[in-house]
Amino acid sequence: MINTKEKILKVSSTLFSELGYKGTSVRKIASAVGIRESALYNHFKNKEEIFLSVAKEIFTSPFSVDNEDIKESALKGKAFLQKFAMQYKLLTFDKNNENMFRLLMIELFANKELREQFMDEFHTQNIKMLSEAFFIMMQNNLIRSSDPMMVAYEFLSTLFYIRLQITLMRFDNSSTTGMSTQFEKHVEFFWESIRV
């Protein structure tokens, strides 16, 4: 069963994505959860803390691998990259996640704590995990030797750009059908350019 804190985050994610940060009040969140506003403060100190908690879930790596599994996963080479890109694609086309992503792109410029969280949770964690995987691939002669961190930047930046492009197209009600294979095409192109 879902606990109250998880329910607050789930409901808040929907409200933030539909109404925006400014349009979502603590009162609206509490009402949608079915609790008193004062009860909500037992779990979060304010709306910003709720928003940052929701954002953390959106920013977290779509493909979480613990340190023991990273070597095993990285040894799969191209399959590892395909799985990472597929998780990224699923998040991109998830409607609620897409709406929150759009909102987060707007709010990043207004909220320093959110920017710091984005850099840590999304950027740094993904780059660290990917660079470890690429280093293992290099050590095992699956890909050419290079700077693993730069390779990670190159791989992730294209995925992020495809996601941003799809979000912008959907915002303008443009068809994204032609974009649906871009994640797979990126992996194919990228793998061919780095493999031994």
Sequence and secondary structure as in RCSB ss.txt:
>XXXX:A:sequence
MINTKEKILKVSSTLFSELGYKGTSVRKIASAVGIRESALYNHFKNKEEIFLSVAKEIFTSPFSVDNEDIKESAL
KGKAFLQKFAMQYKLLTFDKNNENMFRLLMIELFANKELREQFMDEFHTQNIKMLSEAFFIMMQNNLIRSSDPMM
VAYEFLSTLFYIRLQITLMRFDNSSTTGMSTQFEKHVEFFWESIRV
>XXXX:A:secstr
   HHHHHHHHHHHHHHHHHHHH  HHHHHHHHTS HHHHTTT SSHHHHHHHHHHHHHS SS   HHHHHHHHT
TTHHHHHHHHHHHHHHHH HHHHHHHHHHHHHTTT HHHHHHIIIIIIIHHHHHHHHHHHHHHHTTSB  S HHH
HHHHHHHHHHHHHHHHHHHHHTT   GGGTTHHHHHHHHHHHHHB 
